[in-house]
Amino acid sequence: MHFLPDTVDEESIQERYWPDNFKKVIHEIYSKNLSEKLKVKYLQRIYLRRYAESFADILEFKQYLINAIAIGAENGADEGFESIYKSFLCEESLPCLLGLPKLLWPLSISANDKKMIHDSIYSDYFPDDGFIYAYNYGYKNKFKSYTDFINEVADLIIEATINGSDNAIMKLYSAFSCGLPLPLIRRNPKRLKTW
């Protein structure tokens, strides 16, 4: 399979981005989930000991943590996507993403949350010309249908999302335990299509 579609349409000379509407769903789910689980009483001690001077109040500190973890989840999705995209370009099977141990409090997302994320990824990538091309020229013999292919992609990105949020939590815990400033966790830029 050769992942350089020959296009002559006007869009081929414009910058085009991979779809990422699903990231809004990830952010909303993680923010809601963490807002409910991350209670001020659990943060009081670490806030007063190490971060009271850096934030106006404990609610601002809590919001910073929630945003950092949600952005970590979004960035994890990007890393999963990059692994999948690399598989396309190298003409290999889809990657096998191993999950990190899910031992980090307060994170856990429900099966319903995972389904909402899955559905949003599916909605973004099912109509995408790049994924249609990848399936037709490289994965058609490995999956019963295009639907199965996109479902597998969505499952891999969900696993990567969870890994990304776990990585963000680990960075925060490391800062807490060592008395370091909180890490700056920023969103990745939009991913440009390179074909």
C-alpha positions in Angstrom: 0.0 0.0 0.0 1.3 3.4 -0.9 0.1 6.2 1.3 0.5 9.1 -1.0 -2.9 9.5 -2.6 -2.6 11.3 -6.0 -5.0 14.2 -5.7 -5.6 17.1 -8.1 -8.4 18.8 -6.3 -8.0 22.3 -5.0 -7.8 21.2 -1.4 -4.6 19.3 -2.1 -2.7 22.6 -2.2 -4.3 23.9 1.0 -3.4 23.0 4.6 -5.7 20.3 5.8 -5.9 19.0 9.3 -6.9 15.6 10.7 -10.3 15.8 12.4 -10.1 16.4 16.2 -13.7 17.3 17.3 -13.4 14.2 19.5 -11.0 16.1 21.7 -13.8 18.4 23.0 -15.6 15.3 24.1 -12.5 13.9 25.9 -12.0 17.3 27.6 -15.6 17.6 28.7 -15.7 14.0 30.0 -12.5 14.2 32.0 -13.3 17.7 33.3 -16.7 16.5 34.6 -15.4 13.3 36.0 -12.5 14.9 37.8 -14.6 17.8 39.1 -16.8 15.3 40.9 -14.0 13.1 42.2 -11.3 15.7 43.0 -12.7 17.1 46.3 -11.2 20.3 47.8 -10.8 18.5 51.2 -8.3 16.0 49.5 -6.3 18.9 48.0 -6.2 21.1 51.1 -3.0 19.8 52.6 -0.9 19.8 49.5 -2.3 23.2 48.4 -1.4 24.8 51.8 2.0 23.2 52.1 3.3 23.8 48.6 1.1 25.8 46.2 -0.9 28.4 48.2 1.4 31.2 46.9 1.1 30.1 43.3 -2.7 30.2 43.1 -5.3 32.7 44.2 -7.3 30.0 46.0 -7.8 26.3 46.3 -10.5 26.3 43.6 -8.0 27.7 41.1 -5.5 25.0 42.1 -8.2 22.3 41.6 -9.1 23.7 38.2 -5.4 23.7 37.2 -5.1 20.0 38.1 -8.3 19.2 36.2 -7.2 21.0 33.1 -3.8 19.5 33.2 -5.2 15.9 33.4 -7.8 16.6 30.7 -5.1 18.1 28.4 -2.9 15.0 29.2 -5.7 12.8 27.9 -6.1 14.9 24.7 -2.3 14.7 24.1 -2.4 10.9 24.8 -5.0 10.7 22.0 -2.6 12.5 19.7 0.2 10.0 20.6 -2.2 7.1 19.8 -3.1 8.7 16.5 0.6 9.2 15.6 1.3 5.5 16.3 -1.6 4.6 14.0 -0.5 7.0 11.3 3.0 5.7 11.5 1.6 2.2 11.0 -0.1 3.5 7.8 3.0 5.0 6.5 5.2 2.0 7.3 2.6 -0.3 5.9 2.4 -2.3 9.1 -0.5 -3.7 11.2 -2.2 -1.3 13.6 -0.1 -0.8 16.7 -0.8 -2.7 19.9 -0.9 0.0 22.6 -0.3 -1.4 26.0 -2.1 0.4 28.8 -0.4 1.6 31.9 -1.5 0.2 35.2 -4.7 2.0 36.1 -3.8 2.6 39.7 -3.8 6.4 39.8 -6.4 8.2 41.9 -8.7 10.0 41.1 -8.9 8.8 37.5 -11.4 6.3 36.2 -13.8 6.7 33.4 -16.9 4.6 33.0 -17.8 2.3 30.2 -20.4 4.9 29.2 -17.7 7.6 29.1 -15.5 5.4 26.9 -18.5 4.8 24.6 -19.1 8.5 24.2 -15.4 9.0 23.4 -15.4 6.0 21.0 -18.5 7.4 19.2 -16.9 10.8 18.8 -13.7 9.3 17.4 -15.8 7.1 15.1 -17.8 10.1 13.9 -14.6 12.1 13.2 -12.7 9.4 11.3 -15.3 7.3 9.6 -15.8 9.8 6.8 -12.1 10.8 6.6 -10.6 10.3 3.2 -7.2 9.4 4.7 -8.7 6.5 6.7 -10.8 5.3 3.9 -7.7 5.2 1.7 -5.7 3.4 4.4 -8.4 0.8 4.8 -8.8 0.2 1.1 -5.1 -0.1 0.3 -3.7 -1.7 3.4 -6.2 -3.0 5.9 -9.1 -4.4 3.8 -7.8 -8.0 4.1 -7.2 -7.6 7.9 -10.6 -6.4 8.9 -14.1 -7.7 7.9 -15.3 -4.2 7.2 -14.4 -0.6 7.3 -16.6 -0.2 10.4 -14.5 -2.8 12.2 -11.3 -1.0 11.2 -12.6 2.4 12.5 -13.8 0.7 15.7 -10.3 -0.7 16.3 -8.8 2.7 15.6 -11.2 4.3 18.2 -10.4 1.6 20.8 -6.6 2.2 20.3 -7.1 6.0 20.7 -9.2 5.5 23.9 -6.3 3.4 25.4 -3.9 6.1 24.4 -6.1 8.8 25.9 -6.2 6.9 29.3 -2.4 6.5 29.1 -2.0 10.3 28.4 -4.1 11.2 31.4 -2.2 8.7 33.6 1.1 10.3 32.4 -0.2 13.8 33.4 -1.3 12.5 36.8 2.2 10.9 37.3 3.8 14.3 36.5 1.6 16.0 39.0 2.2 13.4 41.7 6.0 13.7 41.1 5.7 17.5 41.6 3.7 17.0 44.8 6.1 14.5 46.3 9.3 16.5 45.4 7.9 19.9 46.2 8.5 21.1 42.7 6.4 23.6 40.7 3.5 22.0 38.9 4.3 20.9 35.4 3.1 23.0 32.5 1.0 20.7 30.4 0.0 22.2 27.0 -2.1 21.1 24.2 -0.5 19.8 21.1 -1.0 21.9 17.9 -3.6 20.6 15.4 -2.2 17.8 13.3 -1.6 18.7 9.7 -2.3 16.1 7.0 0.9 15.3 5.3 -0.6 13.6 2.3 
